[in-house]
Amino acid sequence: MTNDIIQIPLLPLRGILVFPSMVIHLDVGRDKSVSALEKAMMEDQRIFLAAQKKVRIDDPGTEDIYRIGTVATVKQMIKLPNGTFRVLVEGKERGEIIRYVESEDEFIVEIEKLEDVRGEEHEEEALARTVLSQFEQYIKISKKIKQETLATVADIEDPGRMADIIASHLALKVREKQEILETIDVTDRLHKLLSIISNEKKVLDLEKKIGQRVRSSMEKTQKEYYLREQLKAIQKELGEKDGKSGEISQLKEEIEQSQMPEHVREAALKELSRYEKVPQSSAESAVIRNYLDWLISLPWTQKTKDNIEISQAEKILNKDHYGLEKVKERILEYLAVKKLTNSLRGPILCLVGPPGVGKTSLAKSIASAVNRKFVRISLGGVRDEAEIRGHRRTYIGAMPGRIIQGMKKAGTINPVFLLDEIDKMSNDFRGDPSAALLEVLDPEQNKNFSDHFIEETYDLSHVMFIATANNIAGIPGPLRDRMEVISIAGYTEVEKQHIAKQYLLPKQIKENGLKRSDLQIRDEALLKLIRNYTKEAGVRGLERQIAKLCRKTAKIIAAKEKKRVIITENNIEEFLGKPIFRYGLMEQEDQIGAATGLAYTTVGGDILTIEVSHYPGKGKLTLTGKLGEVMRESAQAAFSYIRSRAKELNIDPDFHEKYDIHIHVPEGAIPKDGPSAGITMATALVSALSNRKVKKEVGMTGEITLRGRVLPIGGLKEKALGAHRAGLTTIILPKDNEKDIEQIPESVREGLTFIPVKHLDEVLQHALVEEQ
């Protein structure tokens, strides 16, 4: 019954089973399987072949493999061009796995050889003849097995071996063949095989009857087919439908190859059927053809493989952009989580910041860092919902929305998709495009995005959406709620210097045909260029000025006036003319009735001097300087607070009846507004009315209530940069903004003293010069 126990490499088989005495070619590609083959070839060329219980498992465990298999000899092993191995094996005898031997590279098993259990000789002979007879009838009905096979089987004298060979030729499932392989008793094996062949014969008889019924019902269809073909030939001669049949077959083939989801494929084939029946001269024919072309050209399953190497991604981001640490850190966090889980949905990031700070180019760098396709659509000025969702096909000139167009352009289902200028969308009677974007940017809904033109749902859940905006207030609340907002503030002067030297100057030197040695810009000249010739949060204007320097240098070099141009602080005006901008500077000495406020504008931070004067009158309050409604209200609140606390502030309690007060903010042509000038106005008022000087080195920002409380503000980083540039050394800020100090660059923080305050009394204590 049993024989010796041997140790041998194991090759798991998917969807196939090898019987003893069977010679077969196998294609092997899995690493463990290749390793097992190599081990077998190095030893005695013997290998154990056992079938997997489930075909779809790519890396089977011990519980996924049948225990009874076949000991085989490897006859031949050839490496194919695609990296797999084609192996010729011959099954020798049955075997059962006793235990698995531990090995990392391949399966090694200890097996016990199994010999056939023989029954009564005459019974076996009778069963073998019956099986052979049934197999002969099966071959006649099936016509899939050659007659030569019957002759080969008939020559086999051993009933057990004959049963194995017949079983290997039958179109059975692996599970059924495994049952025969596991049947050691020859008599039982023949009984099982006889039952299987009888069942297969019944199935073939039924198939034959069904086929006859189908053929008789097809006679009418066949007739229609011939008539239709004749009609096609006539139409082709008349030039009415030339080549459409070939076009139909090509479209059908493209639909089958496009890997669409089943519901989309059914819709496409239905439209194709309509297209076949509609005359080519009909307007509807072009509409259907356009629709089919869109369905075929869209990516349904194609995706790029993410190259998730955190260090490499960090290098790419740092190479393309200086600074922006918060944004880079968020991108690297996303990549790290995706690498560990391999199932994270695409995040929806919104980069908010002034023009020219690198929001769009950062999105390109993200795509490069993760090895994805990059698609950009501009939403500036879009006011039609159909731009996002597409037009319905009932309209003339209908086409998909920009989202679907972008996916077609990308060619993959997981691109980095940039929605540029998302705050510049508007709406009118044609709908609200921002409302249409709610479905696109909702991770819970965009798996089933619906475009009016495509009609079928499209999966956007793999897309990494990045939106950009200059002003977060321009983004509707529900849309903003679906995105992770990352603020990109303006660059500091130090950062602009680095960007100019590392990125902008080399780029413009190359674009203007210069060599690196042709032009040198000294650091002090670069600082003057940044301060006096640009006034922006980003670097676009800076790049334009550097380009101007390069053009003038190119002219000098081309005219052979000089071999090299060096631009210094003294000669920069010869190239760029007189300075275009001035930046606010602190007062030279302490002033009465003038306080320095900190402002946050679209081009970064700056200082704002608020002046107050009073003269005999009847308490009239005059505000000038093109102030917005919010700043006017801040002035009224400050005025009311000072009236209520006049005695404690050493101010004449009846000042509002004796004096007219004029509050002025210089540069009256520039509109000014915002909730952060309250304490500055109050300080200037107190200074003027109490005749106390304001410290020249102090800048302040914060809103005031009627009770003197100081409320928090925004844009502290930019304001601090403006204060530092102006030469201020002390900043008074609301206590609630103390947490924002750490966002200010360390080089700026070192030169400033921050005083967090809760009440106006604290502001006055630090801002006003002490009375003698």
Secondary structure, 3 states (H helix, E strand, C coil): CEEEEEEEEEEEECCCCCCCCCEEEEEECCHHHHHHHHHHHHCCCEEEEEEECCCCCCCCCHHHECCEEEEEEEEEEEECCCCCEEEEEEEEEEEEEEEEECCCCCEEEEEEEECCECCCHHHHHHHHHHHHHHHHHHHHHHCCCCHHHHHHHHCCCCHHHHHHHHHHHCCCCHHHHHHHHHCCEHHHHHHHHHHHHHHHHHHHHHHHHHHHHHHHHHHHHHHHHHHHHHHHHHHHHHCCCCCHHHHHHHHHHHHHHCCCCHHHHHHHHHHHHHHHHCCCCCHHHHHHHHHHHHHHHCCCCCCCCCCCCHHHHHHHHHHHCCCCHHHHHHHHHHHHHHHHHCCCCCCEEEEECCCCCCHHHHHHHHHHHHCCCEEEEECCCCCCCHHHHCCCCCCCCCCCCHHHHHHHHHCCCCCEEEEECHHHCCCECCECHHHHHHHHCCCCCHHHEECCCCCCEECCCCCEEEEEECCHHHCCHHHHHCCEEEECCCCCHHHHHHHHHHHHHHHHHHHCCCCHHHEEECHHHHHHHHHHCCCCCCCHHHHHHHHHHHHHHHHHHHCCCCCCEEECCCCHHHHHCCCCCCCCCCCCCCEECEEEEEEEECCEEEEEEEEEEEEECCCCEEEECCECHHHHHHHHHHHHHHHHCCCCCCCCCCHHHHEEEEEECCCCCCCECCCCCHHHHHHHHHHHHHCCEECCCEEECCEECCCCEEECCCCHHHHHHHHHHHCCCEEEEEHHHHHHHHHCCHHHHCCCEEEEECEHHHHHHHHECCCC
